Amino acid sequence: MRKLVIFALVGFFAQLIDGALGMSFGLSSSSLLIAYGLAPAVVSSSIHMSEIATTAVSGISHYKFGNLDKTLVLPLVVPGAISAFLGAAFLSSLPGEVIKPFISVFLLLLGIYIVVRFLSLRSTPESSKRSPLKKRFLYPLGAVAGFFDAVGGGGWGPINTPILLSQKGATPRKVIGTVDTSEFAITISATLGFLLFLGWEQFSWIWVLAFMIGGVIAAPIAAWLVRIVPSFILGVLAGGFIILTNVRTLLTTGNISNDVLTVIYAVLLLGWLAVIVTSIRKNIRFQRRRENTVN
């Protein structure tokens, strides 16, 4: 019961960040479960099963709050769903202990990418002018994101969201809402793949239930938060958590003493806090300069 409550809280905060950033539920949850010793295929399958509920509620919430760009959904979903199914088949065929360090490295790199990406982000007004995105750009983007989402237990948001946000005239809340809403189809496809290639018995149902409960509660709150909370703060927080968790997984596979591990964790925590403070201060200075320019 205690574990159920703890992981429900993790699911709540993971979905809170995911719904406000368009990424991080799968990455945060996968990092935590791999750190607990579960095989990557079991982790990804369990996370995707729980995301069926969380992405459904999140998508409906984003739609209700007007955070959706309908022109982007299908070009991302169709190739993404196909490649997510293939990614589930690929991961299911690999031995858990062999692939675990590689998945942790992949998640660690994504965590670093998220921190770097959102550390340089600035709170700017939304632009009404947006360059239309071509399907020849969206199709491969959706395919790559769907595959790595199934393999890593998370990747749809970290790959799609920053790339779409970098496009001229992108509206952050609509990019985030669209990525979150389209993830429902990717989750369904990946889950079907895991069911077919792994079977029901390989799902970790206590984690599925815990993350589902926490995520469903957080989803509508996150859809509201995306309209008011600066995304650079949530991005740095989420990326730091992913980095810390996967560094722990990688370090514990080696023969490193507890004293050395404690020092490494302390340095990483201090670095994480320094990055958060630096990001906030840089954005305050940026806002002041912009206000002075306007005035």
GIJO-V400470 format. One line per field, one symbol per residue. ss: DSSP state (2 for helix, 1 for strand, 0 for the rest). phi: phi as a letter, one per 40 degrees, with the letter a starting at -180 (. if undefined). psi: psi as a letter, one per 30 degrees, with the letter a starting at -180 (. if undefined). A space follows every 10 residues. Layout:
ss: ???
phi: ???
psi: ???
This chain:
ss: 0222222222 2222222222 2000222222 2222200002 2222222222 2222222222 2222000002 2222222222 2222222222 2200022222 2222222222 2222222220 0000000000 0000222222 2222222222 2200022222 2222200000 0222222222 2222222222 2222222002 2200222222 2222222222 2222200000 2222222222 2222222222 2200000222 2222222222 2222222222 2222222222 22220
phi: .ccccccccc cccccccccc bgahcccccc dccccchccd cccccccccc cdcccccccc cccccgcbbc cccccccccc cccccccccc cccbcdcccd cccccdcccc cccccccccc cbcbccbccb cccccccccc cccccccccc ccgiiccdcc dccccccdgc cdcccccccc cccdcccdcc cccccccbgc cccccccdcc ccccccccdc cccccccbcd cccccccccc cccdcccccc cccccbcccc cccccccccc cccccccccc cccccccccc ccccc
psi: eeeeeefeee eeeeeeeeff fglfeeeeee eeeeffgkke eeeeeeeeee feeeeeeeee eeeegghkjf ffdefeeeee eefeeeeeee effkkefefe eeeeeeeeee eeeeeeefef kkjllkkfkk kkkkefeeee eeeeeeefee efgkfeefee eeeeffkkgk jeeeeeeeee effeeeeeee eeeeeefele ffkjfeeeee eeeeeeefee eeeeefffkk feeeeeeeee eeeeefeeee efflikleee eeeeeeeeee eeeeeeeeee eeeeeeeeee eeee.
